[in-house]
Amino acid sequence: MNKTQKGALYGVLLSLLLAGIVIFDLIDTIVGWPIKLLVSAVWGGLLLVPVYFLERKKGPRGVDMDERDKRIIKRALLASFILLAGILGVTFVVALFILGLQSTVSITMDELSAIIYFVLVAFVLVLSLTVLFQYGRGVLGEKS
């Protein structure tokens, strides 16, 4: 597994943990500070442990990134940006047309920040998953 694949695995883990912050906020409102401290320590450990494995050196290193890696990353970025634009576009079209049937259309700052946050988490998740998918099936029919 090369560094790009390890980074993509970390991206999947990071996006899932960032999406789970909503659950952490729910825990924050229900329980007291000792349990909240324990949950945040476990959460922080889950975020920091993969960084150790990503940066750990194992023997002599060759080239970190070749042309195949660059093509995979470019295609993954393209797919992620298309998804990012699509989700934002659909969200605002739905807000304008569906909610526009009411007398006034307004999106609060809380709703807007939540939309942007989850779109960015989805961007990282799709970027990581498309990188892993391309490594799994080979680029343009190439076998890895």
C-alpha positions as CSV (number, residue, x, y, z in Angstrom):
1,M,0.0,0.0,0.0
2,N,1.6,3.3,-1.1
3,K,1.3,6.7,0.6
4,T,-1.6,7.8,-1.6
5,Q,-3.6,4.8,-0.6
6,K,-2.8,5.3,3.1
7,G,-3.8,9.0,2.8
8,A,-7.1,8.0,1.1
9,L,-7.8,5.5,3.9
10,Y,-7.1,8.3,6.4
11,G,-9.4,10.5,4.4
12,V,-12.3,8.0,4.7
13,L,-11.7,7.7,8.5
14,L,-11.4,11.5,8.9
15,S,-14.6,12.2,7.0
16,L,-16.6,9.6,8.9
17,L,-15.3,11.0,12.2
18,L,-16.1,14.5,11.1
19,A,-19.6,13.5,10.1
20,G,-20.0,11.9,13.6
21,I,-19.4,15.3,15.3
22,V,-23.2,15.6,15.2
23,I,-23.3,12.5,17.5
24,F,-20.7,14.1,19.7
25,D,-22.8,17.2,20.0
26,L,-25.7,15.1,21.1
27,I,-23.6,13.3,23.7
28,D,-22.4,16.8,24.8
29,T,-26.0,17.9,25.6
30,I,-27.0,14.6,27.3
31,V,-24.1,13.6,29.6
32,G,-21.8,15.3,32.0
33,W,-18.2,16.4,31.7
34,P,-16.4,13.1,32.7
35,I,-18.1,11.1,29.9
36,K,-17.7,14.0,27.5
37,L,-13.9,14.1,28.3
38,L,-13.6,10.3,27.8
39,V,-15.5,10.4,24.5
40,S,-13.3,13.4,23.2
41,A,-10.1,11.6,24.2
42,V,-11.1,8.5,22.2
43,W,-12.3,10.7,19.3
44,G,-8.9,12.5,19.3
45,G,-7.0,9.3,19.5
46,L,-8.9,7.9,16.5
47,L,-8.0,11.0,14.5
48,L,-4.3,11.1,15.5
49,V,-3.3,7.4,15.4
50,P,-3.6,7.1,11.6
51,V,-1.2,10.1,11.2
52,Y,1.5,8.0,13.0
53,F,1.0,5.1,10.6
54,L,0.9,7.5,7.6
55,E,4.2,9.2,8.5
56,R,6.0,6.1,9.7
57,K,9.0,5.1,7.6
58,K,9.6,1.5,6.6
59,G,13.0,1.0,5.1
60,P,14.3,2.7,2.0
61,R,11.9,4.7,0.0
62,G,11.7,5.0,-3.8
63,V,9.6,7.4,-5.7
64,D,6.6,8.6,-3.7
65,M,4.4,9.4,-6.7
66,D,4.5,8.2,-10.3
67,E,2.4,9.1,-13.3
68,R,-0.3,6.6,-12.4
69,D,-0.8,8.1,-9.0
70,K,-1.1,11.6,-10.5
71,R,-3.8,10.4,-13.0
72,I,-5.7,8.7,-10.2
73,I,-5.6,11.9,-8.0
74,K,-6.6,14.1,-10.9
75,R,-9.6,11.9,-11.7
76,A,-10.6,11.7,-8.0
77,L,-10.4,15.5,-7.7
78,L,-12.6,15.9,-10.8
79,A,-15.2,13.5,-9.5
80,S,-15.2,15.2,-6.0
81,F,-15.5,18.7,-7.5
82,I,-18.4,17.6,-9.7
83,L,-20.1,16.1,-6.6
84,L,-19.4,19.2,-4.6
85,A,-20.9,21.5,-7.2
86,G,-23.9,19.1,-7.7
87,I,-24.8,18.9,-4.0
88,L,-24.5,22.6,-3.5
89,G,-26.5,23.3,-6.7
90,V,-29.3,20.8,-5.8
91,T,-29.4,22.1,-2.2
92,F,-29.9,25.7,-3.3
93,V,-32.3,24.9,-6.1
94,V,-34.4,22.9,-3.6
95,A,-34.2,25.7,-1.2
96,L,-35.4,28.2,-3.7
97,F,-38.1,26.3,-5.5
98,I,-39.5,24.0,-2.8
99,L,-39.2,26.4,0.0
100,G,-40.0,29.2,-2.4
101,L,-43.6,28.1,-2.4
102,Q,-43.9,29.7,1.0
103,S,-44.1,33.5,1.2
104,T,-40.4,34.0,2.0
105,V,-37.3,32.0,1.4
106,S,-34.6,32.2,3.9
107,I,-31.7,30.0,4.9
108,T,-30.4,30.7,8.4
109,M,-26.7,30.9,9.1
110,D,-26.9,27.7,11.1
111,E,-28.4,25.9,8.1
112,L,-25.9,27.4,5.7
113,S,-23.0,26.4,7.9
114,A,-24.3,22.9,8.3
115,I,-24.8,22.6,4.5
116,I,-21.3,23.8,3.8
117,Y,-19.8,21.6,6.5
118,F,-21.4,18.4,5.3
119,V,-20.7,19.2,1.6
120,L,-17.0,19.5,2.5
121,V,-17.1,16.3,4.5
122,A,-18.7,14.6,1.5
123,F,-16.0,16.1,-0.7
124,V,-13.2,14.5,1.4
125,L,-15.1,11.2,1.5
126,V,-15.7,11.0,-2.2
127,L,-12.1,12.0,-3.0
128,S,-10.8,9.3,-0.8
129,L,-13.2,6.6,-2.0
130,T,-12.5,7.4,-5.7
131,V,-8.8,7.1,-5.1
132,L,-9.2,3.7,-3.4
133,F,-11.7,2.6,-6.0
134,Q,-9.3,3.4,-8.8
135,Y,-6.4,1.6,-7.1
136,G,-8.7,-1.4,-6.7
137,R,-9.8,-1.7,-10.3
138,G,-6.9,-0.2,-12.1
139,V,-6.9,2.9,-14.2
140,L,-8.4,2.5,-17.6
141,G,-8.4,-1.2,-17.4
142,E,-4.7,-1.5,-16.3
143,K,-4.1,-4.2,-13.7
144,S,-2.3,-3.0,-10.5
